[in-house]
Amino acid sequence: MIREATHEDVPQLIELGAAMHKESNYAPLIYNAKRATNFVHWLIDQEDGLVLVGERDNEVIGFIAAFAGVTWFGDGLQKTVSDMGLYVRPENRRGATAILLVQGYIDWGRRQGYAQIRAGTNAGAAGQAANAIYEHLGLARSGYCFVANNIPAHVGQSFDGHLTVQ
């Protein structure tokens, strides 16, 4: 089942967010669960924010989060919406959850009347599956993501690739 997230879902969303972070090209950066918690609560309350969850047996197994705003170059009237993350637990990726989450996101963006609906990926192999879903649902591939890690000297990486403050 796909539905809008509630504040009661936030603890599960933060757990999923941490898992998504580990799989993404953001993994070298710090994941601050308290900041993420505050942000997700804020996003749920925003008119131009969206958090959808995929649920199975009363457990959140995936989510998509998005936020809309005006472009820096436009007329201040047209809004675009961009996803902020799509994640489904690895053991649940063979089902339709990700497709239904993305379809829900696209439908919401159209209902809201946003001028453009944007989505992207920041993960390796899992990202390729998301790209296929986006294209299957009618979004056109546009652009790439390039990353250079420039982590300060006082921050080191632990044996599992996560950051530690020294």
C-alpha positions as CSV (number, residue, x, y, z in Angstrom):
1,M,0.0,0.0,0.0
2,I,1.2,3.5,-0.8
3,R,0.1,6.4,1.3
4,E,1.1,9.8,2.6
5,A,3.5,9.7,5.5
6,T,2.5,10.8,9.0
7,H,4.6,12.0,11.9
8,E,4.2,8.6,13.4
9,D,6.2,7.1,10.4
10,V,9.2,9.3,11.0
11,P,11.2,6.9,13.1
12,Q,10.9,4.2,10.4
13,L,11.7,6.8,7.7
14,I,14.9,7.9,9.6
15,E,16.0,4.2,9.7
16,L,15.3,3.9,5.9
17,G,17.1,7.2,5.3
18,A,20.2,5.9,7.1
19,A,20.2,2.8,4.9
20,M,19.7,4.9,1.7
21,H,22.5,7.1,2.8
22,K,24.9,4.1,3.0
23,E,24.0,3.1,-0.5
24,S,24.3,6.6,-2.0
25,N,27.2,8.8,-3.2
26,Y,26.5,10.8,0.0
27,A,27.9,7.9,2.1
28,P,31.2,9.6,2.8
29,L,29.3,12.5,4.5
30,I,27.9,12.4,8.0
31,Y,24.3,11.2,8.5
32,N,22.8,13.2,11.4
33,A,19.6,11.4,12.4
34,K,18.4,14.3,14.6
35,R,18.6,16.8,11.7
36,A,17.0,14.3,9.4
37,T,14.2,13.8,11.9
38,N,13.5,17.5,12.1
39,F,13.6,17.8,8.3
40,V,11.2,15.0,7.7
41,H,8.7,16.4,10.2
42,W,9.0,19.8,8.5
43,L,8.6,18.2,5.0
44,I,5.4,16.3,6.0
45,D,3.9,19.6,7.1
46,Q,4.7,21.6,4.0
47,E,2.1,22.3,1.3
48,D,4.9,21.9,-1.3
49,G,6.4,18.9,0.4
50,L,5.6,15.3,-0.1
51,V,6.6,12.1,1.7
52,L,4.9,8.9,0.5
53,V,5.5,5.6,2.1
54,G,5.2,2.0,0.9
55,E,3.8,-0.2,3.6
56,R,3.5,-3.9,4.0
57,D,2.1,-5.6,7.1
58,N,2.1,-2.3,9.0
59,E,5.8,-1.8,8.3
60,V,7.2,1.0,6.2
61,I,9.4,-0.7,3.5
62,G,10.1,2.3,1.3
63,F,9.5,6.0,0.7
64,I,9.8,8.9,-1.7
65,A,10.3,12.4,-0.5
66,A,10.0,15.6,-2.6
67,F,9.8,19.4,-2.4
68,A,8.7,22.0,-4.8
69,G,9.8,25.6,-5.2
70,V,10.3,28.4,-7.7
71,T,13.5,28.4,-9.8
72,W,16.2,31.0,-9.2
73,F,15.9,32.1,-12.8
74,G,12.2,32.1,-13.5
75,D,9.3,34.5,-13.0
76,G,8.7,33.4,-9.4
77,L,5.4,31.8,-10.4
78,Q,6.3,28.5,-11.9
79,K,7.3,25.8,-9.5
80,T,9.3,22.7,-10.1
81,V,9.3,19.6,-7.9
82,S,12.4,17.5,-7.3
83,D,12.6,14.2,-5.4
84,M,14.8,14.2,-2.4
85,G,15.1,10.5,-2.1
86,L,13.6,7.2,-3.2
87,Y,14.4,4.1,-1.2
88,V,13.0,0.6,-0.8
89,R,14.5,-2.0,1.5
90,P,16.7,-4.4,-0.6
91,E,14.5,-7.4,0.4
92,N,11.4,-5.7,-1.0
93,R,12.9,-4.4,-4.3
94,R,11.4,-7.2,-6.5
95,G,7.9,-6.0,-6.0
96,A,6.1,-2.9,-7.3
97,T,6.7,-0.6,-4.3
98,A,9.2,1.6,-6.0
99,I,7.1,1.9,-9.2
100,L,4.0,2.8,-7.1
101,L,6.0,5.4,-5.1
102,V,7.3,7.1,-8.2
103,Q,3.9,7.0,-9.8
104,G,2.4,8.6,-6.7
105,Y,5.1,11.3,-6.8
106,I,4.4,12.0,-10.5
107,D,0.6,12.1,-10.0
108,W,1.0,14.5,-7.0
109,G,3.3,16.8,-9.0
110,R,0.7,16.9,-11.8
111,R,-2.2,17.5,-9.5
112,Q,-0.3,20.3,-7.8
113,G,0.3,21.9,-11.3
114,Y,4.0,22.1,-11.0
115,A,5.7,23.2,-14.2
116,Q,8.3,20.4,-14.1
117,I,8.7,17.1,-12.3
118,R,12.3,16.1,-11.6
119,A,13.9,12.9,-10.3
120,G,17.4,11.7,-10.0
121,T,19.6,9.0,-8.5
122,N,22.6,9.1,-6.2
123,A,23.3,5.3,-5.9
124,G,25.2,2.8,-8.0
125,A,23.4,-0.4,-9.1
126,A,20.2,0.5,-7.2
127,G,20.2,3.8,-9.0
128,Q,20.1,2.1,-12.3
129,A,16.9,0.3,-11.4
130,A,15.4,3.7,-10.3
131,N,16.5,5.2,-13.6
132,A,14.6,2.5,-15.4
133,I,11.5,3.1,-13.4
134,Y,11.7,6.9,-14.1
135,E,12.0,6.3,-17.8
136,H,9.3,3.7,-17.8
137,L,6.9,6.2,-16.2
138,G,7.6,8.8,-18.8
139,L,10.4,11.0,-17.3
140,A,13.2,11.8,-19.7
141,R,16.9,11.3,-18.9
142,S,18.6,14.7,-18.5
143,G,22.1,15.3,-17.1
144,Y,24.5,13.5,-14.8
145,C,25.9,13.7,-11.3
146,F,29.6,14.3,-10.7
147,V,31.1,14.1,-7.2
148,A,34.4,15.1,-5.6
149,N,34.8,14.3,-1.9
150,N,36.6,17.1,-0.1
151,I,36.4,15.9,3.5
152,P,38.2,18.1,6.1
153,A,41.4,16.7,7.7
154,H,39.7,16.6,11.2
155,V,37.1,14.1,9.9
156,G,38.2,10.6,9.1
157,Q,36.6,7.5,7.7
158,S,35.9,4.4,9.8
159,F,36.6,0.9,8.5
160,D,33.1,0.7,6.9
161,G,33.4,3.9,5.0
162,H,31.4,6.1,7.3
163,L,32.7,9.4,8.8
164,T,34.1,9.8,12.3
165,V,35.1,13.1,13.9
166,Q,38.6,12.9,15.2
